[in-house]
Structures are given as C-alpha cells and as structure tokens.
Amino acid sequence: MLERAVINSGPLVALSLAERLDLLPTLFRELWIPTVVYEEVTVAGLGRPGADAITDVRWAHYVRPVPAPDPLLTAELDLGEATVISLARMHSPCMVIIDEKRGRRVAQHVYGLPVKGTAGLLVEAKRRGLLVDLRATLMALKQAGYYLSDAVIEGACKAAETP
C-alpha cells in the first residue's frame, strides 16, 4: 500500500463513527484532507457524526488547500471528490480514499490513481494486526447508519480472510 493518501469526507465520517480515526496516521506516512473536505465534515456537518472528532486540533495539520479542480472534474463529481482527486494527482503516487462509486471510478479509470474505500482501509488494518474484528466493525458502521452493502461487507471479510 502507498505511504501517502488523500481522504474524502465519507471515509472520514465512517472512521470517526467506528472510533478508528487513529488508523489513518498509522496506515499512511503522509495524509492529506483537502480544505473543502474538512469544511464539509466540520462546518456543513456540524452536529453530525464525525464532525466533533475531526475538529480536534490534531487533525488540523492534515488539512491542505487545493487549487480549483479542473472544471470537467467538478462537472462529473462533487467538489469534495474533485479536490481529493486533484490533490492526489499533484502528489502522485498517492492513494485516493473515496467511498462513492463514481468518484472511485473517475480516480481509478480516468486518472490511473490507486483507490481504497473505508472497507478497504479496514481490511488493510486487519491484515496489519491493527483491527481485531473486521466484521464487527463493519456491522457497527452499518448499524450506525453508514451505508455499506452486504456484498461490500462480505467481500471485505473474505479479502481479510476473516470468518
């Protein structure tokens, strides 16, 4: 897995809900949160799950400004996803951490960027011995209201070789 990554709001919220934001600096030597994404979680998401944990001062040093993304990119994706992809392209090779299918497809197939989602990060954490029970973590996320299909949960558990 790459040593640097740019993360979108969905995975930030999911890891916050799972109380596993600590995995990010453990999995990546360099981690960036675009300013737009940070504001989406902490300002627009004020009072929502994930916002409080991200507003903690220790996360502020991961926040990076990003020049305006390519207009064609913003025409296809929301601003958060577009800035994640733009920042990753500026610092390639760089992992893109996005959960939304369209954003993942654009990052991977149009720009050739490596992509992981929340489930993929948790699989990697399980493989490295940083997470004890992958299935329980994924089910807790789902029960907390974070969308994860049964197929994603089963695929992640199989990828991590957990029962």
Contacts in CASP RR format, 6 or more apart in sequence:
PFRMAT RR
TARGET T0000
AUTHOR 0000-0000-0000
METHOD contacts of the structure
MODEL  1
MLERAVINSGPLVALSLAERLDLLPTLFRELWIPTVVYEEVTVAGLGRPG
ADAITDVRWAHYVRPVPAPDPLLTAELDLGEATVISLARMHSPCMVIIDE
KRGRRVAQHVYGLPVKGTAGLLVEAKRRGLLVDLRATLMALKQAGYYLSD
AVIEGACKAAETP
1 27 0 8 1.000
1 95 0 8 1.000
1 116 0 8 1.000
1 124 0 8 1.000
2 28 0 8 1.000
2 93 0 8 1.000
2 94 0 8 1.000
2 95 0 8 1.000
2 114 0 8 1.000
3 28 0 8 1.000
3 29 0 8 1.000
3 30 0 8 1.000
4 28 0 8 1.000
4 29 0 8 1.000
4 30 0 8 1.000
4 31 0 8 1.000
4 32 0 8 1.000
4 91 0 8 1.000
4 93 0 8 1.000
4 94 0 8 1.000
4 95 0 8 1.000
5 24 0 8 1.000
5 27 0 8 1.000
5 28 0 8 1.000
5 30 0 8 1.000
5 31 0 8 1.000
5 32 0 8 1.000
5 88 0 8 1.000
5 94 0 8 1.000
5 95 0 8 1.000
5 96 0 8 1.000
5 97 0 8 1.000
5 116 0 8 1.000
6 31 0 8 1.000
6 32 0 8 1.000
6 33 0 8 1.000
6 34 0 8 1.000
6 84 0 8 1.000
6 85 0 8 1.000
6 87 0 8 1.000
6 88 0 8 1.000
6 91 0 8 1.000
6 94 0 8 1.000
6 95 0 8 1.000
6 96 0 8 1.000
6 97 0 8 1.000
7 24 0 8 1.000
7 31 0 8 1.000
7 32 0 8 1.000
7 33 0 8 1.000
7 37 0 8 1.000
7 84 0 8 1.000
7 97 0 8 1.000
8 37 0 8 1.000
8 80 0 8 1.000
8 81 0 8 1.000
8 84 0 8 1.000
8 96 0 8 1.000
8 97 0 8 1.000
8 98 0 8 1.000
8 99 0 8 1.000
8 100 0 8 1.000
9 37 0 8 1.000
9 40 0 8 1.000
9 41 0 8 1.000
9 80 0 8 1.000
10 98 0 8 1.000
10 99 0 8 1.000
10 100 0 8 1.000
10 118 0 8 1.000
11 97 0 8 1.000
11 98 0 8 1.000
11 99 0 8 1.000
11 117 0 8 1.000
11 118 0 8 1.000
11 121 0 8 1.000
12 21 0 8 1.000
12 33 0 8 1.000
12 37 0 8 1.000
12 41 0 8 1.000
12 50 0 8 1.000
12 54 0 8 1.000
13 41 0 8 1.000
13 48 0 8 1.000
13 49 0 8 1.000
13 50 0 8 1.000
13 146 0 8 1.000
14 99 0 8 1.000
14 118 0 8 1.000
14 141 0 8 1.000
14 146 0 8 1.000
15 21 0 8 1.000
15 23 0 8 1.000
15 24 0 8 1.000
15 118 0 8 1.000
15 121 0 8 1.000
16 49 0 8 1.000
16 50 0 8 1.000
16 52 0 8 1.000
16 53 0 8 1.000
16 54 0 8 1.000
17 49 0 8 1.000
17 50 0 8 1.000
17 140 0 8 1.000
17 141 0 8 1.000
17 144 0 8 1.000
17 145 0 8 1.000
17 146 0 8 1.000
18 122 0 8 1.000
18 137 0 8 1.000
18 140 0 8 1.000
18 141 0 8 1.000
19 53 0 8 1.000
20 122 0 8 1.000
20 125 0 8 1.000
20 131 0 8 1.000
20 137 0 8 1.000
21 53 0 8 1.000
21 54 0 8 1.000
21 59 0 8 1.000
23 121 0 8 1.000
23 122 0 8 1.000
23 125 0 8 1.000
23 130 0 8 1.000
23 131 0 8 1.000
24 31 0 8 1.000
24 121 0 8 1.000
25 31 0 8 1.000
26 125 0 8 1.000
26 130 0 8 1.000
27 121 0 8 1.000
27 124 0 8 1.000
27 125 0 8 1.000
27 128 0 8 1.000
27 130 0 8 1.000
28 95 0 8 1.000
30 91 0 8 1.000
31 62 0 8 1.000
32 62 0 8 1.000
32 63 0 8 1.000
32 64 0 8 1.000
32 87 0 8 1.000
32 91 0 8 1.000
33 54 0 8 1.000
33 59 0 8 1.000
33 62 0 8 1.000
33 63 0 8 1.000
33 64 0 8 1.000
34 63 0 8 1.000
34 64 0 8 1.000
34 65 0 8 1.000
34 66 0 8 1.000
34 80 0 8 1.000
34 83 0 8 1.000
34 84 0 8 1.000
34 86 0 8 1.000
34 87 0 8 1.000
35 63 0 8 1.000
35 64 0 8 1.000
35 65 0 8 1.000
35 66 0 8 1.000
35 83 0 8 1.000
36 66 0 8 1.000
36 79 0 8 1.000
36 80 0 8 1.000
36 83 0 8 1.000
37 80 0 8 1.000
37 83 0 8 1.000
37 84 0 8 1.000
38 54 0 8 1.000
38 59 0 8 1.000
38 63 0 8 1.000
40 80 0 8 1.000
41 50 0 8 1.000
41 51 0 8 1.000
41 54 0 8 1.000
42 51 0 8 1.000
42 54 0 8 1.000
42 55 0 8 1.000
45 51 0 8 1.000
49 144 0 8 1.000
53 59 0 8 1.000
64 87 0 8 1.000
66 83 0 8 1.000
66 86 0 8 1.000
66 87 0 8 1.000
66 90 0 8 1.000
67 86 0 8 1.000
69 79 0 8 1.000
69 82 0 8 1.000
69 83 0 8 1.000
69 85 0 8 1.000
69 86 0 8 1.000
70 82 0 8 1.000
70 86 0 8 1.000
73 82 0 8 1.000
73 85 0 8 1.000
73 86 0 8 1.000
73 106 0 8 1.000
74 82 0 8 1.000
76 82 0 8 1.000
76 102 0 8 1.000
76 106 0 8 1.000
77 85 0 8 1.000
77 102 0 8 1.000
77 103 0 8 1.000
77 106 0 8 1.000
81 98 0 8 1.000
81 100 0 8 1.000
81 102 0 8 1.000
81 103 0 8 1.000
81 106 0 8 1.000
84 96 0 8 1.000
84 97 0 8 1.000
84 98 0 8 1.000
84 107 0 8 1.000
85 96 0 8 1.000
85 103 0 8 1.000
85 106 0 8 1.000
85 107 0 8 1.000
85 111 0 8 1.000
85 113 0 8 1.000
87 94 0 8 1.000
88 94 0 8 1.000
88 95 0 8 1.000
88 96 0 8 1.000
88 107 0 8 1.000
88 111 0 8 1.000
88 113 0 8 1.000
89 111 0 8 1.000
89 113 0 8 1.000
92 113 0 8 1.000
93 114 0 8 1.000
94 113 0 8 1.000
94 114 0 8 1.000
95 113 0 8 1.000
95 114 0 8 1.000
95 115 0 8 1.000
95 116 0 8 1.000
96 104 0 8 1.000
96 107 0 8 1.000
96 108 0 8 1.000
96 113 0 8 1.000
96 114 0 8 1.000
96 115 0 8 1.000
96 116 0 8 1.000
97 115 0 8 1.000
97 116 0 8 1.000
97 117 0 8 1.000
97 118 0 8 1.000
97 121 0 8 1.000
98 104 0 8 1.000
98 107 0 8 1.000
98 115 0 8 1.000
98 117 0 8 1.000
99 117 0 8 1.000
99 118 0 8 1.000
104 115 0 8 1.000
104 117 0 8 1.000
107 113 0 8 1.000
107 115 0 8 1.000
108 114 0 8 1.000
108 115 0 8 1.000
116 124 0 8 1.000
118 141 0 8 1.000
118 146 0 8 1.000
118 148 0 8 1.000
119 138 0 8 1.000
119 148 0 8 1.000
119 152 0 8 1.000
119 153 0 8 1.000
119 155 0 8 1.000
119 156 0 8 1.000
120 156 0 8 1.000
120 159 0 8 1.000
122 131 0 8 1.000
122 134 0 8 1.000
122 137 0 8 1.000
122 138 0 8 1.000
122 156 0 8 1.000
122 160 0 8 1.000
123 134 0 8 1.000
123 156 0 8 1.000
123 159 0 8 1.000
123 160 0 8 1.000
125 131 0 8 1.000
126 134 0 8 1.000
126 160 0 8 1.000
126 162 0 8 1.000
127 160 0 8 1.000
131 137 0 8 1.000
133 162 0 8 1.000
134 156 0 8 1.000
134 157 0 8 1.000
134 160 0 8 1.000
134 162 0 8 1.000
135 153 0 8 1.000
135 157 0 8 1.000
135 162 0 8 1.000
135 163 0 8 1.000
138 148 0 8 1.000
138 152 0 8 1.000
138 153 0 8 1.000
138 156 0 8 1.000
138 157 0 8 1.000
139 153 0 8 1.000
141 148 0 8 1.000
142 148 0 8 1.000
142 153 0 8 1.000
157 163 0 8 1.000
END
